[in-house]
């Protein structure tokens, strides 16, 4: 998905509707018939010349059956059309990302996509999911891409694969592993930098042989493989693009169609495409733009006869950042725009068909005019897609799009599945189980980095979540002024006097988007005052010129204009989406406090819920029967900001105080018969009643955007 696209609000005038021209359809059909007759005539003449008259009097095979015999398991481009096994083929596809859906629900979501009328699934491959640490490869669980692709084939769905190495996708760092940012000298991402290309070669050397057996020519579902992603919106390094093509051909052979996708402007196509017929150039553009002038432009960047009109990202909705109103697009307008493409035999891929969820710490971010204008994405990636985050299809957009697709589908559409049952398990009473700082064992920690100046999260080996920076300064009789020039993304500042027994005192928060000096109050302390700075990584930028987005404190720290030296960096580890279930000691400790009550632990010092120090809260709810295991949503209305776990699964970030997302989606496969434990890390201010609520519907009405919808 390309955030640099014009916002759909600029082109959704109600007066703009597709011209459902039956004349165009008839003209297209007549042209196809003439083409078929002409080829049959040539075939007839060739038989006369080669074999005499006798064979001619036998019944002639139709052109399609002739191509089918010669082209079994063949997907190609000819005469400005897609051809599958010798038959003309119209791609009616949709993006559905395996890494945003639990594996237990892959088939459910794919069947809903089929019921929508889709014949093709497009998916990215996020490098960071599969290699979270250098040399540590993960292809199981939600990262089991091979099983996902085989499931697509089982359900008779073709696949357009987008292996990057850059994917954008509102995904952390555009799919690049965060450890790339720790390499020195710094890599130049998305370029022909030899050091970067060497790492890409190693990654694709693992990935592409894995998917090669699943190419269509080998009997698999993959009909096309994308090279990079909308590169024309970023740069014009043709050496880089050609190198990727060479790599792909080396692993996948010459039969597979390689394609690029770029915005439908001359500038982006000039920069992002590869001239000639080695790579097919597809386009994307704002829903509501007139498609056919853009398809005409597309033809200039493909070889003659090699430019079937394809919108590789037809936007069904839009993304939402924290603090914005939830984005919505009109169902009938979206369907009418799709019909403008399909009615003239164009192809389109819905972005998104099903958005899903940014579980764990993988949601990305965007920037505005500068890197301080930081806009992190929601945990939900519902995208206002026709198949909702929880799989619901009883909505106007699904119905409208399905109605249009049904007109142009080569086969009758399957019946529409009913929505999965959802339930609310009611109020969940939590209790505070620990302060975050107490779990880090700061005095005797072994997992600590030391440096004269602060270092980045990536350099400290902490790729996601939080990093705690600790230093000391001398007490004075005056207020001190703390200034951090660059912090990514949100730093909470605390001080304490080691010689007394008081909890650390919260001073204030320094944010990337509103950085300012912070006053440190006078503290009567006979020793040096301890300074704690807890920095939260809220998601790396995934698009644009500021993508090299290291996290943590990225500059010197000044106290009254003087450099503050001697830092310790403490990792704050949490379970992420693709981590093996090895158990997290912090979360497990909270579980034990709930399950075993608090008999062997004194909680007097954490009973005060007014403290603004980050703390863990835990509770549980019970599911009496296995048949009662249903999808649910946990509402955090009344809480501040933090992350949440259900049965040790990281369901994502919550921030209802800013909004608009109030609740996090909890798929039924996460739950279990009996006790289900909820643990949250609240960073700011807990709900005074220490209650979260399991509800049966999503809620996007929190924060300053309460009850407002951003209608596109």
C-alpha positions, -999 to 999 in steps of 0.1 A, spaced: 0 0 0 14 34 -9 8 61 16 20 87 -8 -11 83 -29 -35 112 -30 -60 108 -2 -92 93 -15 -112 121 -1 -100 143 -29 -117 122 -56 -149 109 -42 -174 133 -56 -208 117 -57 -212 129 -93 -183 107 -104 -198 73 -113 -185 47 -138 -201 46 -172 -214 10 -173 -213 10 -211 -227 -21 -227 -213 -7 -260 -178 -10 -246 -185 -46 -235 -199 -55 -269 -170 -39 -288 -146 -58 -266 -164 -91 -273 -165 -84 -311 -127 -76 -311 -120 -108 -293 -141 -128 -318 -124 -112 -347 -90 -120 -332 -100 -157 -327 -113 -160 -362 -81 -145 -376 -59 -169 -357 -80 -199 -367 -77 -188 -403 -39 -187 -401 -39 -221 -384 -61 -234 -413 -37 -221 -439 -7 -236 -421 -24 -270 -423 -29 -267 -460 8 -259 -465 23 -285 -442 -1 -315 -444 -22 -312 -475 -60 -312 -475 -68 -344 -457 -63 -332 -421 -83 -301 -429 -115 -319 -434 -113 -334 -398 -131 -313 -372 -109 -283 -363 -102 -278 -326 -112 -245 -311 -84 -220 -306 -88 -223 -268 -85 -261 -268 -55 -258 -291 -38 -234 -267 -48 -255 -237 -32 -286 -250 0 -267 -258 0 -246 -226 -12 -267 -197 0 -252 -164 9 -220 -182 1 -184 -173 12 -158 -197 6 -123 -212 -2 -119 -249 -23 -96 -270 -27 -73 -240 -45 -100 -220 -37 -125 -193 -39 -162 -205 -43 -191 -182 -38 -225 -198 -46 -211 -232 -78 -193 -221 -82 -155 -216 -82 -147 -179 -94 -117 -160 -77 -112 -126 -103 -103 -99 -81 -105 -69 -76 -92 -34 -49 -86 -9 -51 -109 22 -20 -111 43 -13 -144 60 7 -126 87 -23 -105 98 -46 -135 103 -41 -164 127 -33 -197 108 -65 -213 123 -85 -187 104 -66 -187 70 -92 -210 54 -121 -191 69 -109 -158 54 -100 -174 20 -134 -189 17 -149 -155 23 -127 -140 -4 -139 -167 -28 -175 -158 -18 -167 -122 -27 -159 -135 -62 -121 -133 -61 -101 -158 -81 -66 -145 -70 -50 -137 -36 -22 -112 -34 1 -112 -4 33 -96 8 61 -115 24 76 -95 53 113 -103 57 112 -92 94 86 -118 103 107 -146 89 142 -134 101 136 -113 133 172 -117 142 201 -122 118 203 -158 109 173 -168 129 147 -180 103 111 -186 112 87 -204 89 62 -219 113 29 -207 129 17 -174 115 50 -174 94 42 -207 76 39 -192 42 42 -225 24 11 -238 42 -8 -207 33 1 -209 -3 -9 -246 -4 -42 -237 12 -48 -211 -16 -42 -238 -41 -65 -263 -23 -92 -236 -25 -86 -230 -62 -72 -195 -57 -43 -182 -77 -16 -161 -60 3 -129 -68 33 -130 -45 50 -98 -33 83 -109 -17 98 -74 -15 124 -72 -1 106 -40 7 68 -42 11 55 -10 27 21 -24 39 18 -3 70 41 -29 85 71 -21 107 100 -7 86 82 -18 54 91 -54 61 128 -49 66 143 -66 97 151 -40 124 186 -55 128 195 -40 94 195 -7 112 222 -18 137 248 -26 109 277 -2 106 285 15 84 248 22 79 232 4 50 215 23 23 181 5 21 163 0 -12 195 6 -32 223 -10 -50 245 -6 -19 266 -38 -22 263 -45 16 226 -42 14 223 -64 -17 244 -91 -1 219 -94 27 190 -94 2 207 -122 -18 210 -143 13 173 -137 23 160 -144 -12 184 -174 -14 163 -189 14 128 -176 4 127 -181 -33 138 -217 -35 111 -224 -8 83 -210 -30 97 -221 -64 79 -255 -63 46 -235 -59 49 -216 -91 20 -221 -115 43 -237 -141 53 -263 -115 16 -270 -106 13 -245 -78 -8 -214 -74 17 -186 -79 11 -168 -113 31 -137 -107 59 -124 -85 64 -87 -77 98 -70 -78 102 -46 -49 71 -24 -43 62 10 -58 99 19 -61 90 48 -84 76 66 -54 110 63 -36 140 63 -60 153 56 -95 181 31 -89 177 9 -119 208 -11 -110 190 -22 -78 159 -32 -97 178 -51 -124 197 -69 -97 165 -81 -81 152 -93 -115 185 -113 -120 181 -128 -85 145 -137 -91 151 -153 -125 180 -173 -111 158 -189 -84 125 -190 -102 133 -194 -139 121 -176 -170 85 -188 -171 72 -169 -141 58 -134 -148 77 -108 -128 59 -75 -122 63 -41 -107 36 -19 -92 38 19 -94 15 48 -90 -3 58 -122 18 88 -131 45 92 -157 71 101 -131 66 71 -108 64 47 -138 96 62 -153 115 56 -120 99 23 -109 95 2 -141 119 -19 -161 115 -12 -198 112 -42 -222 92 -74 -218 113 -89 -190 91 -74 -163 54 -65 -165 45 -30 -153 12 -28 -133 -3 4 -119 -22 16 -89 -41 48 -84 -67 65 -62 -101 49 -62 -123 73 -81 -96 83 -106 -106 76 -143 -88 43 -148 -86 40 -186 -63 70 -192 -40 55 -166 -41 21 -183 -33 38 -216 -2 53 -199 7 19 -185 9 6 -220 38 29 -227 59 11 -201 52 -24 -214 63 -41 -246 37 -41 -274 10 -66 -267 22 -71 -231 1 -46 -212 -32 -61 -199 -48 -33 -178 -42 -42 -141 -48 -21 -110 -26 -40 -86 -40 -21 -56 -76 -11 -60 -83 7 -27 -114 -5 -8 -106 17 22 -78 35 38 -55 33 68 -59 51 101 -33 66 125 -37 70 162 -54 103 169 -73 103 136 -110 96 129 -115 60 117 -115 60 79 -145 49 60 -153 48 23 -186 47 6 -196 12 -5 -215 21 -37 -188 45 -48 -161 19 -43 -182 -7 -62 -189 17 -91 -152 25 -94 -144 -12 -96 -170 -17 -123 -153 9 -145 -123 -14 -146 -140 -48 -149 -167 -38 -174 -140 -33 -201 -121 -65 -193 -96 -48 -170 -82 -66 -140 -80 -54 -104 -67 -65 -70 -86 -52 -40 -64 -36 -14 -76 -48 10 -100 -77 6 -94 -85 42 -72 -63 63 -68 -83 95 -48 -72 126 -13 -58 134 -7 -82 162 23 -78 184 46 -49 177 45 -50 139 23 -20 130 41 6 110 40 44 108 42 73 84 57 108 85 47 141 71 70 169 60 98 158 84 107 128 105 93 145 136 59 146 120 53 110 131 21 91 126 19 56 140 -7 31 128 -35 15 147 -33 -21 159 -64 -28 138 -58 -31 101 -95 -34 93 -90 -9 65 -127 -7 60 -123 -37 37 -153 -58 26 -142 -86 49 -139 -70 83 -111 -75 108 -131 -104 125 -142 -118 92 -177 -103 91 -192 -100 56 -227 -87 63 -219 -52 53 -228 -29 25 -193 -29 9 -191 -67 7 -225 -68 -9 -219 -40 -33 -185 -54 -45 -198 -89 -48 -228 -77 -69 -204 -60 -94 -179 -89 -94 -207 -114 -100 -215 -97 -134 -180 -104 -147 -170 -136 -130 -164 -166 -153 -180 -189 -128 -209 -187 -104 -200 -174 -70 -201 -196 -39 -227 -188 -13 -217 -163 14 -207 -178 47 -224 -165 78 -204 -144 102 -184 -162 129 -201 -160 162 -187 -134 187 -194 -129 223 -187 -107 252 -174 -124 283 -182 -93 304 -161 -74 329 -126 -86 338 -113 -75 371 -76 -68 371 -51 -63 399 -17 -46 399 9 -73 400 42 -54 396 58 -21 387 77 -24 354 110 -11 369 109 -38 396 108 -66 370 141 -54 354 164 -60 384 183 -28 376 208 -33 404 220 -68 394 209 -71 358 232 -89 334 214 -80 302 225 -45 302 245 -23 277 268 4 289 280 34 269 292 70 274 263 82 253 229 66 247 227 40 220 198 30 198 174 1 205 188 -18 176 224 -14 187 213 -27 222 198 -57 205 162 -47 215 142 -46 182 107 -40 195 89 -27 225 108 -7 251 143 2 262 151 18 296 179 43 297 194 50 332 220 76 342 227 98 373 232 135 379 242 156 409 215 172 430 213 210 432 191 235 449 175 245 416 153 229 390 173 213 362 164 213 325 165 181 305 167 181 267 169 152 243 172 164 207 160 132 191 139 105 207 120 78 187 92 76 197 79 84 232 101 88 263 87 88 299 110 104 324 113 95 361 138 104 388 145 88 422 169 92 451 187 59 457 191 66 494 153 67 502 127 41 497 102 60 476 90 50 442 105 68 412 87 100 405 71 106 371 83 139 357 69 141 322 68 127 287 90 137 257 74 128 224 89 127 189 62 148 175 62 175 202 97 175 216 104 201 242 128 206 272 116 191 304 121 206 339 135 183 366 124 195 400 147 201 430 152 169 449 168 167 483 192 137 479 225 132 495 237 110 466 234 114 429 198 114 416 189 85 393 174 94 360 151 68 342 140 73 306 117 46 293 115 49 255 87 32 236 91 21 200 57 27 185 64 13 151 90 21 125 83 43 95 73 21 65 71 46 37 89 77 24 123 93 27 125 89 65 124 51 65 158 46 82 140 48 115 162 37 144 145 37 178 154 49 212 175 79 222 193 89 190 211 120 202 231 133 231 212 141 263 217 175 278 212 187 314 212 225 317 230 226 284 257 202 295 262 167 281 250 139 304 273 109 302 275 73 315 244 54 304 230 20 310 205 5 286 182 -22 300 162 -44 275 125 -48 283 116 -80 265 81 -89 255 66 -116 233 62 -106 197 40 -121 170 65 -146 156 83 -155 188 83 -191 197 62 -197 227 92 -200 250 76 -180 278 83 -144 288 95 -141 325 78 -108 330 44 -119 317 47 -153 334 53 -136 367 21 -117 363 3 -149 354 15 -166 386 3 -137 407 -32 -142 393 -33 -180 393 -17 -185 427 -32 -153 441 -8 -132 461 -3 -154 491 35 -155 488 40 -119 477 36 -86 495 16 -62 474 13 -33 499 38 -12 479 19 -15 447 -17 -11 460 -17 26 452 -33 28 417 -27 66 414 10 61 406 20 71 370 48 46 370 43 19 343 29 -12 359 14 -46 351 -22 -55 357 -36 -90 354 -69 -108 357 -88 -136 341 -121 -147 327 -135 -182 325 -150 -200 295 -171 -229 310 -175 -249 278 -154 -254 247 -185 -246 226 -184 -211 242 -151 -202 227 -159 -173 204 -142 -143 190 -143 -113 213 -130 -78 217 -114 -64 248 -124 -28 255 -98 -6 272 -121 24 275 -110 45 305 -74 33 304 -44 53 291 -19 36 269 -1 3 268 1 -33 254 -20 -63 261 -16 -101 262 -42 -128 263 -29 -162 273 6 -149 265 -4 -139 230 5 -102 222 -28 -88 209 -13 -54 203 -11 -18 215 -40 1 230 -43 39 234 -79 48 240 -70 81 256 -60 93 221 -82 70 200 -100 62 178 -94 25 186 -110 15 220 -109 -23 217 -85 -50 206 -96 -81 186 -92 -114 203 -97 -143 179 -112 -175 194 -82 -197 187 -62 -176 213 -87 -186 240 -90 -219 259 -116 -238 279 -113 -227 315 -93 -197 328 -81 -172 302 -55 -147 316 -53 -111 305 -21 -92 313 -16 -55 304 13 -31 307 -3 3 314 22 31 308 2 61 318 -29 59 340 -50 28 347 -88 28 348 -96 36 384 -118 6 387 -91 -17 372 -116 -33 349 -114 -41 312 -145 -55 294 -149 -83 269 -174 -72 243 -189 -86 211 -182 -57 187 -152 -35 178 -152 1 190 -135 30 172 -151 59 191 -124 67 218 -103 97 223 -106 132 208 -121 116 177 -150 101 197 -180 92 177 -165 107 145 -159 89 112 -136 101 85 -157 95 55 -136 92 23 
